[in-house]
Amino acid sequence: MKYLSTRGGGAPLSFKETVLTGLARDGGLFLPAEIPDITDKLAAWRHMTYSDLAFEIMRLYADDLPDSALRAIIDKSYGVFRHAEVTPVVNVGALHILELFHGPTLAFKDVALQFLGNLFEYYLEEDNAELNIVAATSGDTGSAAIHGVRGRDRIRIFVLHPNGRVSSVQERQMTSVLDDNVFNLGVTGTFDDCQNIVKALFGDLSFRDKYKLGAVNSINWARVLAQVVYYFYAAFQVQIKTGAGQVRFAVPTGNFGDIFAGYIARRMGLPIDKLVLATNENDILTRYFHTGEYTLGEVYPTLSPSMDIQMASNFERYLYYLCNSKPTLLAQCMEELKRSGSLKVDPIRPDYSFVAGRADTAATIAAIKQYWEEYAYLLDPHTAVGVAVASRFMVEEVPMIALATAHPAKFGDAIKRATGENMAHHAAIDALAGLPTRKEIIAPDCGAVAKFIGGKIEAAVTGARGMTYEP
């Protein structure tokens, strides 16, 4: 399998090269040259364990990775999850809820980032090389990435988060990790500022090459690949339970990576009737699917901070397919978006595999309250956005699967606001209280971040650290 940049630059890359490169050197995102059709394999895969299913799907895309190595990486990655099924499906009222929060940091990002951390380690040992990961997070990617690579000898990680715009638990999960290879930067701006800085650093090819930068954000294809698996697993579980032929998925959406994995699963042949895209007040993607217009606006802080995004990176991958896989046309679209902050061109047409809706703060709180009172089931606020929107697209003959993207204990304030009780707890979260933390407050300035990263890498090489602990 070869991988191509959405913008057409450079030669096709292998899976290994794609993983280690992260963002294409022309600024595009990598996609496989072809999406395999697996419709003839659905029956054989239906009753597989999660790890066996992951192996069968991933080996289609990672054909330069020995089967024995891929199996070992998968087993190591999902052996740390707290549930034997990794991503179990539970019935709650009329919904089937796909619980994606049983990993080390209680968020769906663990599914991909445990895999990616182990994959990085395998390739770096194979090449006797090092990697410096630079990532932006709106909340959960940072902690999941840190826990995926903490303490690894060949990897350093620099995580940028919007200071004061992630939940207190999300911040503590990141900043309480004091391993020497972990650096947290609280950027005095929005997530979009963080994401733009990361893209600019990768676009500075001399800086990128000098410091051997790598990516764990969903711009890295391996992230999307790992997430494709749980769409198959959930669909099979629900089909077995209900006898249904097709399913729908409701996905709380910010950066478009998670729902794009579902789109890839659908293109592979998984019988997904609809992908229900759910946004909070930051509804640029909902507006796009209603109007065909993608127009940047202000970022509003909400109860679901991981979705407080305007510029959704993975939308470029989807747009590539809407542009009939023509990189020249895609590049023109991205240039227009950069120039004007808006995008609407003739080749972009409605895609009836998607429906979309918006759930504001009131709807989010109402969904949390309803599911607790009626079913004694706690939704985190991101999942509640997805559930609220899912309720508008329920049809009797097609089961609805709602992705539960985080454990409610990560958002205790929102749960208390909705239920009136301080009931959202988890031992892993409660254990964070009182731990020392470490972070660097920094301006939303690419030059300042580059100077910090370069300085820390060079200091690490000489054994000098220089960061101070905060109580």
Secondary structure in CASP SS format (residue, H / E / C, confidence):
PFRMAT SS
TARGET T0000
AUTHOR 0000-0000-0000
METHOD secondary structure of the structure
MODEL  1
M C 1.00
K C 1.00
Y E 1.00
L E 1.00
S E 1.00
T C 1.00
R C 1.00
G C 1.00
G C 1.00
G C 1.00
A C 1.00
P C 1.00
L E 1.00
S C 1.00
F H 1.00
K H 1.00
E H 1.00
T H 1.00
V H 1.00
L H 1.00
T H 1.00
G C 1.00
L C 1.00
A C 1.00
R C 1.00
D C 1.00
G C 1.00
G C 1.00
L C 1.00
F E 1.00
L E 1.00
P E 1.00
A C 1.00
E C 1.00
I C 1.00
P C 1.00
D C 1.00
I C 1.00
T H 1.00
D H 1.00
K H 1.00
L H 1.00
A H 1.00
A H 1.00
W H 1.00
R C 1.00
H C 1.00
M C 1.00
T C 1.00
Y H 1.00
S H 1.00
D H 1.00
L H 1.00
A H 1.00
F H 1.00
E H 1.00
I H 1.00
M H 1.00
R H 1.00
L H 1.00
Y H 1.00
A C 1.00
D C 1.00
D C 1.00
L C 1.00
P C 1.00
D H 1.00
S H 1.00
A H 1.00
L H 1.00
R H 1.00
A H 1.00
I H 1.00
I H 1.00
D H 1.00
K H 1.00
S H 1.00
Y H 1.00
G C 1.00
V C 1.00
F C 1.00
R C 1.00
H C 1.00
A C 1.00
E C 1.00
V C 1.00
T C 1.00
P C 1.00
V E 1.00
V E 1.00
N E 1.00
V E 1.00
G C 1.00
A C 1.00
L E 1.00
H E 1.00
I E 1.00
L E 1.00
E E 1.00
L C 1.00
F C 1.00
H C 1.00
G C 1.00
P C 1.00
T C 1.00
L C 1.00
A E 1.00
F C 1.00
K H 1.00
D H 1.00
V H 1.00
A H 1.00
L H 1.00
Q H 1.00
F H 1.00
L H 1.00
G H 1.00
N H 1.00
L H 1.00
F H 1.00
E H 1.00
Y H 1.00
Y H 1.00
L H 1.00
E H 1.00
E H 1.00
D H 1.00
N C 1.00
A C 1.00
E C 1.00
L E 1.00
N E 1.00
I E 1.00
V E 1.00
A E 1.00
A E 1.00
T C 1.00
S C 1.00
G C 1.00
D H 1.00
T H 1.00
G H 1.00
S H 1.00
A H 1.00
A H 1.00
I H 1.00
H H 1.00
G H 1.00
V H 1.00
R C 1.00
G C 1.00
R C 1.00
D C 1.00
R C 1.00
I E 1.00
R E 1.00
I E 1.00
F E 1.00
V E 1.00
L E 1.00
H E 1.00
P E 1.00
N C 1.00
G C 1.00
R C 1.00
V C 1.00
S C 1.00
S H 1.00
V H 1.00
Q H 1.00
E H 1.00
R H 1.00
Q H 1.00
M H 1.00
T H 1.00
S C 1.00
V C 1.00
L C 1.00
D C 1.00
D C 1.00
N C 1.00
V E 1.00
F E 1.00
N E 1.00
L E 1.00
G E 1.00
V E 1.00
T C 1.00
G C 1.00
T C 1.00
F H 1.00
D H 1.00
D H 1.00
C H 1.00
Q H 1.00
N H 1.00
I H 1.00
V H 1.00
K H 1.00
A H 1.00
L H 1.00
F H 1.00
G H 1.00
D C 1.00
L H 1.00
S H 1.00
F H 1.00
R H 1.00
D H 1.00
K H 1.00
Y C 1.00
K C 1.00
L E 1.00
G E 1.00
A C 1.00
V C 1.00
N C 1.00
S C 1.00
I C 1.00
N C 1.00
W H 1.00
A H 1.00
R H 1.00
V H 1.00
L H 1.00
A H 1.00
Q H 1.00
V H 1.00
V H 1.00
Y H 1.00
Y H 1.00
F H 1.00
Y H 1.00
A H 1.00
A H 1.00
F H 1.00
Q H 1.00
V H 1.00
Q H 1.00
I H 1.00
K H 1.00
T H 1.00
G C 1.00
A C 1.00
G C 1.00
Q C 1.00
V E 1.00
R E 1.00
F E 1.00
A E 1.00
V E 1.00
P E 1.00
T C 1.00
G C 1.00
N C 1.00
F C 1.00
G H 1.00
D H 1.00
I H 1.00
F H 1.00
A H 1.00
G H 1.00
Y H 1.00
I H 1.00
A H 1.00
R H 1.00
R H 1.00
M H 1.00
G C 1.00
L C 1.00
P C 1.00
I E 1.00
D E 1.00
K E 1.00
L E 1.00
V E 1.00
L E 1.00
A E 1.00
T E 1.00
N C 1.00
E C 1.00
N C 1.00
D C 1.00
I H 1.00
L H 1.00
T H 1.00
R H 1.00
Y H 1.00
F H 1.00
H H 1.00
T H 1.00
G C 1.00
E C 1.00
Y E 1.00
T E 1.00
L C 1.00
G C 1.00
E C 1.00
V C 1.00
Y C 1.00
P C 1.00
T C 1.00
L C 1.00
S C 1.00
P H 1.00
S H 1.00
M H 1.00
D C 1.00
I C 1.00
Q C 1.00
M C 1.00
A C 1.00
S C 1.00
N C 1.00
F H 1.00
E H 1.00
R H 1.00
Y H 1.00
L H 1.00
Y H 1.00
Y H 1.00
L H 1.00
C C 1.00
N C 1.00
S C 1.00
K C 1.00
P H 1.00
T H 1.00
L H 1.00
L H 1.00
A H 1.00
Q H 1.00
C H 1.00
M H 1.00
E H 1.00
E H 1.00
L H 1.00
K H 1.00
R H 1.00
S H 1.00
G C 1.00
S E 1.00
L E 1.00
K C 1.00
V C 1.00
D C 1.00
P C 1.00
I C 1.00
R C 1.00
P C 1.00
D C 1.00
Y C 1.00
S C 1.00
F E 1.00
V E 1.00
A E 1.00
G E 1.00
R E 1.00
A C 1.00
D C 1.00
T H 1.00
A H 1.00
A H 1.00
T H 1.00
I H 1.00
A H 1.00
A H 1.00
I H 1.00
K H 1.00
Q H 1.00
Y H 1.00
W H 1.00
E H 1.00
E H 1.00
Y H 1.00
A C 1.00
Y C 1.00
L C 1.00
L C 1.00
D C 1.00
P H 1.00
H H 1.00
T H 1.00
A H 1.00
V H 1.00
G H 1.00
V H 1.00
A H 1.00
V H 1.00
A H 1.00
S H 1.00
R H 1.00
F H 1.00
M C 1.00
V E 1.00
E C 1.00
E C 1.00
V E 1.00
P C 1.00
M E 1.00
I E 1.00
A E 1.00
L E 1.00
A E 1.00
T C 1.00
A E 1.00
H C 1.00
P H 1.00
A H 1.00
K H 1.00
F H 1.00
G H 1.00
D H 1.00
A H 1.00
I H 1.00
K H 1.00
R H 1.00
A H 1.00
T H 1.00
G C 1.00
E C 1.00
N C 1.00
M C 1.00
A C 1.00
H C 1.00
H C 1.00
A H 1.00
A H 1.00
I H 1.00
D H 1.00
A C 1.00
L C 1.00
A C 1.00
G C 1.00
L C 1.00
P C 1.00
T E 1.00
R C 1.00
K C 1.00
E E 1.00
I E 1.00
I E 1.00
A C 1.00
P C 1.00
D C 1.00
C H 1.00
G H 1.00
A H 1.00
V H 1.00
A H 1.00
K H 1.00
F H 1.00
I H 1.00
G H 1.00
G H 1.00
K H 1.00
I H 1.00
E H 1.00
A H 1.00
A H 1.00
V H 1.00
T H 1.00
G C 1.00
A C 1.00
R C 1.00
G C 1.00
M C 1.00
T C 1.00
Y C 1.00
E E 1.00
P C 1.00
END
